[in-house]
Amino acid sequence: MSDEQFSPEETSTDSAAAAELWSSLRQRGLDILQMIKEDEASAREKWAEQAGPVVFRDSDDTVTSASPAQREPASVSDDLDEADSAPTQESDIADDAGLPEDAEAYADEVQAPEGQEPDAVTGETWDDESPVDEGADNAAQFKDWDEPDDTLEELSPEPAPAVELGAWDFLDDFTRRLEAEKAAIQAAAVTVPPEPEFPWTEEVTPAQDDAEELVAEDEPEPAQDEEAEEPSDETDFEDTSETPLPAESDTVAQDAQIVLVEEISSDTAEATSDGEPQPEADIQDQTEPAEQAQPEANPVAESATDEEVVAPEDLPLPENRYSDRELSWLAFNNRVLDLARDKQRIPLLERAKFLAIFSSNLDEFFMVRVAGLKRRIDAGMAQPGTSGLLPRELHEVMLSTARDLVAEQSRVFVEEVQPELAEKGILVVRWPDLTEAEKVRLDELFNDRIFPILTPLAVDPSHPFPYISGLSLNLAVQLRNPASDTPLFARIKVPNVLPRFLEISASRFVPLEDVISNHLDTIFTGMEILHSTTFRVTRNEDVEVEEDDAENILFALEKELLRRKVGRSPVRLEVQEGIDPELLTTLAEELDISTSEIFHIRGPLDLTGLFSIADVDREDLKYPSFLPKTNPQLSEVETSRPADMFAALKQRDVLLHHPYDSFATSVQRFIEQAAADQQVLAIKLTLYRTSGDSPIVDALIEAARAGKQVLALVEIKARFDESANIAWARKLEKAGVHVVYGLVGLKTHCKLAMVIRDEGDSLRRYCHIGTGNYNPKTARQYEDMGLLTSNPVITEDVARLFNHLSGLTAQSKYARLLVSPFGIRNGLIEQIEHEIELQKSGTPGRIRFKVNSIVDEATMDALYRASQAGVKVDLWVRGICALRGGVPGLSENIRVRSILGRFLEHSRLFWFDNAGSPIVGIGSADLMHRNLDRRVEVVVRLSNEAHIAQVGSLFDMAFDEATASWWMTEDGWVQKTTAEDGTALTDLQEHLIHLMGTRRPIAI
């Protein structure tokens, strides 16, 4: 750390005295650090003689005292207890889509707006705080530190050995003395300029700094900004398994240095000419109305221009600045419907598939979002949301909007897609349209394959109305007993073990319910059939687990999954258009559902069945075939042999872009090679969702059987994948894998894999940090990014994070990672404020985000203030966007685009121009309350210039006006898919398929 960082500005009335005072203070801190490093035992004795009892802060903010020998290790459970005691949050739609096949690609990720205020202690930033090189100079290791936490006990490791207690005793008393020095400086009226805070200290290993660019036609040149060299020491690895690994060296002394330097630096930054500290960014309490708690931006420097610029924090933000998240999601599903309507760009069978995706999305929306809103209404909650709508008002608007969308979906199928399919020889016919020969074949099929598995349920005094399971397709039948002339009601569940549409001949289909309804006389022999119709019920399918009271979360979740099968209240009833009024009344009364929740459907119910029709072998009616390629930096020149992942990653970091880069030959190969490599000692991996026949899980099992230490952090609370993940957890445990279920009160959503390898003279860590799940199936459908690296700074961060997740350490800050809860929001807002400062100083600021959803009020308000200050903001949002772009006076500098296509745009990217030296991160977090407050998420900073250029090129293409996309306007979304002359605009994904396919391998 340079002396200039501790020197006051020459604006004091007594600058010489102030400078002398600061020099003395700095020297005292360095002396204490030397005492800790050289001889902790003698330092403890000297300190005890000089200081007596140590003053420290308890978790409840009460101040007590004790001698160094009496002090107990600090508790690390406060943050978790606070999170666990939060009110139960309303349910959200499954992240990463827990839906059938292609439907997964468009299931959105939404969560109730309630949240809780983050603890200031855990608000981490991207400042490089990990001990990265023991031999490096202090000035090189400890620079640009963030302000210290309010309490020190949250940072203490556990369990606390004697050497750590001594170090913390020094810090506690030094903090008290520092306050006295600070008061003296303030009395001298010294003005000290605040140091700019930059998350992610720029560090790169020499090998990675020399990484070659991707060789491709028309590929942009890499950014010209020079990257700072990163310490290359790779021997400082912590014990990550039961296999003995080299111990951490003097970690406590380094941690103590970190905190002491933070104390000095933060006090330097806080002192002002009038003796008042500079305000800190205030993270909004999510449980309060957004307008009552906005993030407070840091003061910014005066503009270098002659014009007076109003500070963004002084500009008022209107109360109606947010769109409603639920209505924004419905607007997203309307964009999916746009793809089904797009005859010019989308092949016919793909349009049918988008109709199925639309239905699957809407099902999940009702199961979770509408169900959660109904619970709030039933509970009497009348507090308006951030959009100003009361729950009942919002419910009515949601139902009305959804009803209009469903009507349009039915119209598109009946009037456009179905006739066009017929023209191409693919027919969806009803029973009256069948030939006699076809009816005979179906009679045989019914008797042999369908009738034996049907279970008709009658309703009479001895048979109550049956429970109708959610999303099941049913036949409601009105009967009459000829003998007694008694009207009767019966229900038949259409079996889901049979195809939704039966193929009676090549490319000729009939709905299964048509076959059943035309054989009712066989089912109800001797009864008179009056009327029959299909209906479908959607129920609340959310899972609620009281983790605080559950002794074992696995058993608690299994019990709750059993409850999902029965007793869930209905939220929607779908019936055929033209249903008999009396039959409809019976259904509504028995299901206790209101008229507004009944949807009359034109054409077949449940168009998710179109997935099977879209799979017809007609390549001329589908997207052109696509085969992912091996990333050139992982493939050897002129050979088809599998890449040596470890040899490649010793040379350079590799940025993967799926599905253009093959998942099988990169991430899957990385895990499989680690499992088979005898030099690999340990593997650690997070599993949020994976495929049914996961090669990743198989590799972990093989590694455990081979004697390797394997840790799998399985998130069994992944919505709609709970049962599958429980099965995976059981299977892994039986194979000897150490299975961990994450942190109580939080979902572990980050995508991390780490391999520890013995390479003779040292151990080396290799890591993968991604934006998508370890699911080979969805990796072919989802657009995601991932970083493969052996960078010791990043791998040290990942190792510490794994230890925190499995061992509940007090780790809260990382060198090159942002980690939620709370740290990602803080880090992003700090960078937004930095762009504002640059803009006001005359350097144009620019921010570019790519996310699935953005609803976090604190982040949106920071972006609004950036726009008001003149910063250019580009938001690439697939799904929900509660921010209103292009509003004069509020967001005229914010452009919002959405891109949908054959792949699900799923990666999360964050870009800050930073005066020409871009700060760029990729990660797993969307800008939503649940991701930022109630999940463990990770964003990693990229430092390789070629990688930064690749991300920059992606943003440039997405916001090019020649690229097909949807534009947010002040009045809503507008589709921009054709030029003025009627020609189709560039399809980004098809362009990337061509671009990425022309790259040439790089020699390893």
N, C-alpha and C positions, 0 to 999 in steps of 0.2 A: 504494500500500500504506500503510495507516494506521500512525501511530506506536504505537497501542495493540497492534498485532500483534507489536511487538518489545519490549513492556514486560513485565517479569517480574511474577509475582504478588507481593503483599506478604506473602510467607511466608518470605523469606530472613532469615538472621541479620544480613545487611548489605544490605538492599534498596536503599538509596541508592547504594552502591558498585556493586551489580550493575546497576542501571538506567543508571548513568553508563557502565559498561563496554559494555552493549548499544548505547547511543546512539553511542558511539565506533565500535563495530563496524559499525553501520548506515551511518554517515557515510562510513566508509572504502570500503564497497562502492559507495555512490552516487558517490563521487569517481572510482572506477575506471571505473564505467559512463560517466561524463561524459568521461573520457579517451578511452575507446574511441569514443564517438560523435563527439567534436569533431575529434580529430586522431590517427588511429591510428599514423601514422609517428612523430610526436614522442613519443607515449605509449610506443611500443616502445623508443625510445632511453632514456627516463626509467626505464622498468621494467628494462631490461637493466643500467643503472647501479646501480639499487637492489638488484636481486634476483640478478643473475648467472645461472648455469645454471638452467633450468626443470626441475622434477621432474614427471614424468608417468607414467601407468600404461599399460603395453603390454597387448595383447590376452590375453597369457598371464599377466597379473597380476604380471609382474616390473617392478620400478621402475627406471627409468633416468633419465639426465639429459642435457640438451642445451641449447645456447643457442637462443633463439627462431629465429635464422636457420637453424639446423641441423635443426630438427625437421621430420620427414616427415609428410605427410598421413596421418590415421588410416585403418586398414583398415575396411571395412564388411562384410567377408565372414564374420566369425566366426559370427554367428548362423546364416547359411545353411549354413556348413560343419557346424555342430553338428547342424542338422536333417537334412542329407544323410547324415551318418554314422550316423544312428539305425538300429536294426535294422529290417528290412523288416516292415511291419505287415501283419496279416491283413486280408483284403479285407472290404469293406463293401458293403451293398446300395446300389443306385443311389440317389443323391439326386435328388429331384424326379421320380423314376420314369422310367426309360428303357424304358417298356413300351408295348404297343400301345394307343392311344387311351385308353379309359376305365380300362384297367388301370393307366395311369400314376398315376391319382388315388389309388391306395392302395398303391403300392410304397413300402415304408418305407426309412428311411435308417439303416443300422446299420454299425458299425465295430468292429473288434477292440479289446479293452480296453487293449492295450498303448499306451503313450505315452512321452513323455520330459519331463523336468523343464524348465520354462521358464527362460530366462535372465533374471535379475533386471533386466538392462539393458533388455530389450524389454518389460517389464511395464507397458504404458501404462495410463493412466486417462482419465477423461473431463474432466479439468481443462482449462480453456480456456487453451491455451498458444500458439496461433497469433497472429502479429502481425496484429491485425485493424484497427487504425486508427493510422496514424503520428502523427496530431495529437492523439490522446487522451492524457489524463494518465496517468502511470505507475501511479498508484494505482488508476485505473479499469481499465487494461489488464492489470495483473499482480496478480491477487488469487487467493486460494484455490489456490495452487500445490501440486502433489504433491511428495513427497520426491524428491531428485535420484537419478540413476542411480549405481551403484557406480563405473562408469568413464565418463570423458567421451568417450573416443574413438569410442564407438558413435554419439554424436550429431553428430560432425563431418561437415559436408557433403562431398561428393566431386564433382569434384576440388576441392582446397582452395586457393583463391586466397590471395595474400599477406595481404589484409586479414583473412581468416578465421583464418590461422595466428596472427596477432598476437592476435586476440581469445581464441583458445584458450590461448595461452601465458599470458595474464593469468589465465584461469580456473584453470589448473593450479596456478599458484603461489598464487593467492588461496585455493584450497582448502586447501593446506598451512597457510597462515597462519590460516585459519578454524579449523582443528583446534586450533591453539595457543590461540586465544581461547576456544574451547569448553572446553578443559581448565581455563582460568582461571575460567570461569564455574562449572564443576562444582566447582572447589575452593572457590568462594564459597558453595556449597550453595544455589543459586538454584533455585526451583521455577517452571517455566514451563508453563502449561497447553497441552496439545496443541490445535492448531487442527483443527476438523472438516474433513474432506476431502469435497468434493462434486464428483463427476464432472459434466461438462457445465455449465460456467458459464452462467447464465441470460442470454442475450442475444438480442434480437429487433430486426429493423429496424422503424422506425416504421410503414412501410406494412403489414408483416406483423402488427404489434401491433394494427392496426385491422381485421384481417380479419373479415369478417362470418360469422356462424354459418350453418350449413345450415338452410334453411327447410323444416321437415317437421313433420307432425303427430306429437304424442307424442314429439318429440325432446327429450332432456334439456337442461337449461340448461348452458351452459359453466361450467367451474370459475371461481371468483371470484378466484383468486390472481392478483395483478398480476405481469406479466412485466417483467423488467428491460429497459430500452431498449438496443438494440444499436447500436454505431457504424455510421453509414450510409455511410461512405466505400466506394465501389465501384470505385475506380481502381487498387487494388493487385493486379494480376493478373500471375502469372508467365508466362514464355514456355512455352507448351504445344505448340508446333508449329514447323515450319520457317518459317512466316510470322512476320515480326518483330512482336512484341508488346511492350507497355511492360515495362521491366525491373523486377525486384524492387528496392525502395528500402530500403537500409540493413538488409537482412534479417539480416546477421551481427550487427550491433549489437543488434538486437532479440533474436536468439537468445541472445546473450551476456547480455543483461539477464535473460532468462528463467532461465537456469541460475544466475546469481548470486543472484537473488531466491529461487530454490528452495534454494540452499545455505543462505542465511540462515534462511529459513522452516523448513527441515527441522531445522536445529540448534536452533532455538527450540523446536520441538515435541519434540525428543528429550531435552532437558535435564529432569531430574526432581530431586526433593528429595534423593534418595540418590545422584544422579550417574549413574544407569543409564538407558540409552535405552529407550524404550518398544518392546515387541516388534512386529514387522511380521507381516502375514498371510503364512503359509507356504503356498505353492501346492504341492500334493501331487505327488510324483514318480510319474507314472503307471506306471512300470515296477515299483514296489514294491507289495506288498499294501496295499489302501486303509487298513486299520486301523493301519498302521505310520506313516503320514504324513498326518495330518489338518491342515486349514488352521487356523492359530492365530488366534483372533479378537483384535482390539485390545482393550485394557482399556477398560471402560466406566465411566461415571460412576455414583456411588451413586444408588440410587433415591430419588425425592423422597418416596416413601411411608414410613410408619413400619415396614412389614414389611421384613425382610431378604430380599433377592433374591439367589439364588446365581448367580454369573456363569455364562453358558452354557458358557464354555470349561472350567469346572470340573465340569460334568456329564458323566458317562461316556456314551459312545455304544456300544451293543452291537455285537458282531461280526456279528450276523446282520441288520444294518439294511438291507441291499440285497437286492432281488429280482434274479434272474438275468435279464440283458437278453434272452437268446434266448427264454426261456420267456415273458417279458413281451411280446416280439414275437408269439409264437404266441397269446397272450391277445388282442392287438390283432386278429389275423386272425380270431379267434373272434367278435370284435365285428362284423367285416365279415359273418361268417356269420349273426349275429343279424339283420342287415338283410335277408338272404335269407329268414329265417324270419318276418319281421314282416309278417303279413297285414293288420294294421289300418292301418298308416301308409304302407307302401311299395307302390306299384303293381306289378302282376304282372311286367311285362317288366323293370322296374327290379330286381326280386328276381332274375330270371334273370341280369341283368348283374352283380349282386353275387356270384353264384356264379362267374361268369367271373373277376371281380376276385380272389376268394379263390384260385382256381387260379393265376392269374398271379403273385400275391404269393408263394404257396408255392413256385412254381418258382424264383423269384429267391432266396428264402430258402435253398433247397437249393444253388443254384448258387454262392452266396457264403458264407453263414454256416456251413452244414453242411460245405461243402467246406473252409473255413478251419479248422474244428475238427478235421476228419479229418487235415489236414496237421500240426496240432500233435500229434495222437495218434501219427501215423506218425513224427514227429521225436522221440518219447519225452518230450515235455513233460508233466510230471506236476504242475505247480503249479496249485492250485485258483484259481478265479476269485473275484471279490468276493463271490459268493453262497456260497462255500465248497465248491462242487461241483468235483470233478476232471474233466478233459476227457472221460475215458471215461464217467464217471457222467452227465455232462451230455449226451453224445451219446446214451446210452440213453434218458434222459428226453425229449430232444427228439424222437427217433424214435417213442417211445410216444405222446407227446402229439400229434404230427403225424398218426400213424395214426388216432387217435381222431377228430381233426378231419376227416380225409378221409372216414372212414366216415360221419360225420354229414353232410358235404356231399353224399355219394352218396345218403343217405337222404332229405335235403331235396329233391333233384332228382327222384328216382324216385317218392317217395311224396307229395310236395306240389306242387312247381312244375310238373313234367311233366303230371300229371293236370289241374291247374288251367288250364294252357295249352291242353290238349285241350278242356276245357269252353268255352274262349273261341275255339275254332276254329283254334288253332295247334298242330299235331301234329308231334312228333318220333317217327317210326316206324322200326321195324327191317325188314329184308328180308321176313320171313315175313308182315308186316302189310300189305304192298303189294298192290294189285290187279293183276290180270294185265296190264291195259293199262299200268299204271305200270312194271311189270317190262319190258315190251316197249320202252317209251321209254328206260329206263335201259340196256337191252342196246345200243340204238343209241348212246346217249351214251358208254357204255364203249368201244365199238369205234371211235368217231370221235374222242373227246376225251381219254380216260383211258389206254387201252392203249398208244398211241404214246409216252407219256412215262414209262411204268413201266420200272424196271430191276431185274429179279429177280437176286439174287445167291445162288448155290448154295455150299454148304460141302462139300468133299470133299478128298481128298489133294492135288489140284492147285489148290484154291481155299480159302485160309484163311478163318477167320471174319472177316466184313467189319467195318470200323470203323462203329460206330453213332453218328451225330452226336447231340449233346445236344438234348433236347426234341423230336426228330423222332418222329412216330407211325409205327410199323412193324407189318408182319404177319410173324409167325413161322409157317412152314409145314413140317409133317412130310410127307415124300413117300416113296414106295416105287417102285423101278424094277421093273415086272412081269417084265421079262426076267431080271433077276439076283436079284430079291427083296432088293435092297439098300436099307436105310433111308437116307434123305437128309434134309438140312435146307436150307431156303432162307429168305431174308429179302427182303421187298419194302418199300421205303420209300413211305409214303403221301405223294404229292406235295403240298407246301405251296403250290403255285401255284394250286391249286384250292380252292374253298370247303370248309371243314371239314364243313358240313352242306349237302347239295345240296337245292335247292328244286325238288321235282318237280311241284308245282302251287302255287296260291296258299296260302301259310301252311302248307305240308305239306313236311316235311324228312326226309331220310334220311342217316345218317352215311356219309361217303365210303368208310370202310373196309369197310362192309357191302357196298357195290357191288363193291369189288375182291375181297373174299373169296368172293363168290358167282360170280366169273368166273375162279377159279383154274385150272379145266380149260382155259380158253383160253390162259392164261399158260404153264402147264406141260403142254403137249400130250403125250399118251402116258404120263403119269405118274399114279400112283394117289395121290389126296389123302387122307392119313390124318387130319390135324388141322390147324387153323389158329387163331391167336389174335392179338390186338393186344398190343403192349408198347411201352414208352416209357422211355428212359434219361435221367436228369439227370446232367450232368457239372459238374465244376469249371470255371466260365466266368470266373474272375477274370483280370485282366490284371496282370502283374507286369513293371515296367520298372525296370531298374537305372539311375536317372538319373545317378548319380555317374560312371559309366563311359561314358555315352553321349555321343558328340560332338554329336549332334543328336537331341534328344528326339523330334522328329517322325518321323525315320526309325526310331528305336528302337521307337516305339510301333507303327508300321506293321508292323515285323518281328514284334512280339509278337502282333499281331492275326492274322497268318498262322498262328502257333502255336496260336491258339485253336481252329482248325478241326480239328486232329487232336491226339491224344496226351493229352487231358484225362481224368483218372481219373473213373469214375462214382461218384456218391454216392447214387443212388436208382434202383430199377427198379420201374416200375409195370406190372402185368399184369392181365388180366381175371380176375375171380372165376371159379373152375372150370377154370383152365388145366390142361392135361395135365401130370401130375407129371414125366414124362420130358422133356417140352419145357421145363419150368421149370428142371429140373436142367441141361439144356444151356445155357440162357441164363445162369444163375447162374455156371456154371463158365467159360464163354467171356468173360463180362464181369467176372469176378473180384469178385463182389459177395456180401456175407454175407446170410444169411437175414433178419436184422433190418432190412436195408435194402430188402427187397422189400415192396411195397404191393399187396395184392389189392383191386381196385376193382370195386365193384358198378355196373353201368351203363357208359356210354361213358367212355373215357379222355379226358383233356385237355378239360375243360369250358370252357377259354378260347374254344372254338368257339361258346359261347353268345352271344358278342358279336354275331355276325351275326344270330342269332335275335332278340336284343333290339332290333335295328334295324328290325324289321318295322314297317310303317306302320300302327300302331294307337295313335293318340294317346290313346284312352280307357284304355290300359293303361300309360301312362307318366306321368312328372311333367308338370304343366302347362307349356306352353311359356313360355319366359323370354327376354326380349330385354334385354341390358344397356343402361343409360341413360348418356348423357353426364353427367359430374359437373356439377352446377349452377354451380359456380364457373368452369367452362371454357366454358359455353354462353351465347351472347348471348340476350337476351330476345327472344321472338317472331321468331326467324329460324332457318333450317335450315342456314345457312352454317357451314363448319368454324370452330372457334374459333381466334382468334389467340393461340397459346400464349404467346408472349413478352409480349404486352400484358397477358394475364391474370396471368402470374407476376410482372410488375412491381408489380402491385397487392397480391398476397397469395401465401403458400404454399398449395398445394392438397394435401390428404391424400386419396389414392385408395384405394378399397376394392373390389377386383375379386372376383368377376365382376359385382357389383352396379353398379359404375362400369365403363363400357366401356373396354377396353384399346385398342381401335382408335381411339377419339376422344380418347384421352389420351396414353398413352405412345407408341403407334405414330404418332399425329399429331405429337407432339413431335419425334420423329426425322425424320419425313418433311418437316415444315415446315423443320427445320434444314437438311436436305439441299438444299431448293429455295431457301432464303433467300440472296440475294446478300450480305447483310451478315454472314452466318455465316462465320467464318474456319476453325474447327476443330471436329471432333466426336470424342469419345472414348467408348468403350463396352466393357463386358465381356460376353462371350458364353459362357455355360455350356451351355445347351441352347437350341435354337430349332426351329421347325417346318421341314418339308421344303421349303416354298415361302415362306420367311420374307420378309415385306415389310420387316422391319428390315434384313436383309442387303442387300436390293435398294436400300434408301435409302442405306446406307453406300457401296455401289458407285457410285450416282449422284452422291453428294457428292464422292467421290474423282475421278470423271471430270470434275466441274465445277471441279476445281482446289482444293478444300478439303483441309485437312490432316485426315486421318481415321486414328484409331488404333483397332484392334479387338484386344482381349485375348481370345483364343480359348482356352478350357480344353479341350485335346484329350484330357485324361485323365478327362473326365466319363464315368462308368461306363456301358457299353453304348451310348453315343453317340460313342465314339471315332472310328469310321469316318466318321460324318456330320460331325463337327466338323473332321476332317482335310480333308474335301471342301470345307467352308465356308472353311477357312483358305486352301486353294489358290485358290479362286475369288476371295477378297478380295485376295490377293496379286497376282493377275493384273490386277486392276482398279486397282492402285496404292495400295491401303490398306496402312498400316503394321500388320502383323500381329505380335503378340507372344504368346508361349506361356506367360507367367506366370513364376513363380519356381521354381527347381529345388527339389524336395522338398516343394513345397506345391501344393495345388489352389487356384485362384482362383475362389471360389464367391460372392463378393460381387456384388450387382446394381447396377451404377453406370452412369450415362450423363451426359456433360457436353458442353455446347455453349458455344463462345466466340463472342460476337457483337460486331461493331463498331457502336456506337451513336452515332458522331459525336464527342462530347466525351470518351468513355471506352469501354473494353471492359467488357462485362458477361458473367459466367458464369451459365449456367442448368444445373441438375442434376436428375436423378432418382435417388433411392435407394429400392430396393424390397426386398421379401421373396421375390419370385418371378422366374422366368426371363423373358427377352425372347422369349417364345413365344406368339404370338397364339392358337394352338390351345388350349394348356393354360390360358391366361388365361381361357378360357370355362368351365373345369372346376375350376380351383383357386381357393380363397379366399386372397387375398394383399392386402397393403397396399403403398403406395408414396408417397413424398413428392416432389412437384415444387416446386422452390424456386429463387429467385435470391438468397437470403440470402448475403451476402458471406463470412460466417464459415464456413458450411457449404461453399460452393463453393470457398473457399480450401483447406479440408480435403480435399475430393475431388480438387482439382488436385494437391495434394501427394501424395496416395495414388496417383494415376495415374502421377505421375513416379517414385514409388518402385517401382511394378510394372513400368514400362517401362525405367527407367534405373538401378534398384538404388541409390537414395539411402539415406541413413541415417535417414530419417524414421521416428520411432517413436511420436510423440505428436501428438494432434490436439485441436482445441478442442471440437467438438461430436460427434465420432465416437469410438466404441470400435472398435478394429481388432485382429483376431486375426491371427497366433497370440499367445496369452497375454493380450492386453490386455482382451478381453471378460470372461474369467473374473475377472481382478483387479478390474475395474471393478464387476462385479455383486456380488462378494463384499464389496467395500468398502461398497456401498449396503446390502447385507443387514446388515452389522455396524452401520451407522448406524441402521437401523430397530430393531435390538436396543438400541442406546444410548437411542433415544427411548422405547422401551417401559420401560426400567429407570428413566428419569427421570420417568415418569408420563404420557407422551404415547403413546397407543395407536399401535403400529406395524402396518403392513399391507403385504404383498408379493403381487403378482399377476403370474404368468407365463403366457404362451401359447406353447407350443413343440410341435414334432412329436415330439421325444424328449428324455428327460433320463436320462443315465447317468453324468455326470461326478461322481466321488466328492467332490471338493473343494466343488463347488457344493451337492450334496445335503447334505453335512455342515453347511455353513453354514445351510441351510434347516432342518435338524433342530435346530440350536442356536437358531435364531430361534423355532421352535415351542416349545422348552423354556423360552425366556425370556418366552413369552406373545404373541409376534407372530403375527397372523393371516396365514396363507399360503394362497393359492388357486393351484393349478396346473391349467392347462387343457392337457392332453396328448393329442394324437391317437394316437400310436403307443406307443413303448417308454417305460415309466416304471419305472426300477429303484429309485426312492424308494418307501418303504412309507408310505402315508398313514393317518392315523387310529389309529396304534398308541399305546396309553396309555403315558405317560411318555416317549415318543419323538417322536411326531408327531400328538398329538391336536388340535393347532391347524392342521394341514395338511389342506385339502380338495383332492382330486384328482378332476377330471371329464374325461370324454372325449366328444366330439361327432362323430358320423359322419353323413353324409347324401349328398345329390345332388352336393355340391361337396366337394372335398378341402380340409379345414382346413389351410392351409399357412403362414399368416403367423406370425411370431415377434414377440411383444409383451412388454415388460418394464415393470412398474409398481411404483413405490415411493411410499407415501403422503407421506413426508417432512413430517410434522407439518402436513398440509393444503395443502402446495405440491407437488403430485405431480411426481415425476421419471419421465418416460415415454419409452421408446425403442422403435423398430421396427427390424428387421434381418433378415439372412439366416442367422443362426447358431442352430443347436440346441445344447442343453447336452450335447454329446458330445465325447469326446476328439478325434476327427478334426476337428470344427469349431473347437474352441478351441485346438488345438495344431498341426494340420497343414493348415490351410486359411487363406486370406485371407478373412475375413468382416468385415462392417461392421454396426454398430448405430448409428443416428442418434437423437439426442434431439429430441423434439418440444417446441416452446415455445409454439405458438399455443393459447390456452385452448379454442377450439372443437374443435381436434383432440384435445386431451387429454380433453375431455368426451366426444367420440365414442368413444375407446378405452375410457374408463371405463364408458360405457353398454354397450358390447359385453361387457365382463367382467360387469357386473351382470346382463345377460340370460342369459349362459352359466351363471351360478351360481344363478340363480333356480330354486327348487324346482319351479316350474311349467313349466320348460323340459326337454324330453326330452334325456336324456344317460345316460352310464354313470358310476356312482359307484365309486370305489375304496374298499373296506372292508378291515379287517384280514385278512379271509379271501379277498379277491380282488375282481373286478369284478362289479357288480350293475347290471342294466339297469333304468333308470327311464324308461319311455316312456308309461305310463298312470297316471292318477290312481286314487285309491281307489275311485271309482265306475265305473272302467273306461273313462272317456273318455281320448282321446289327449292327451298333454301338448303344449305348444307346440313346433313345429319351428322352431328358431332360424333356419335358413337361409330357410325359407318366410316367416317373419316379416320378415326383413331384405329379402327381395325386395319385399314390400309396402311396408315402411317407406321404403326407398331410392327406390322408384318414385314416391312422393308428393312428393318434393322439387321445388321450383320453381327455375328458373334465376335467376342473380344477374347484374345488369348489370355489364359490364366497363368 
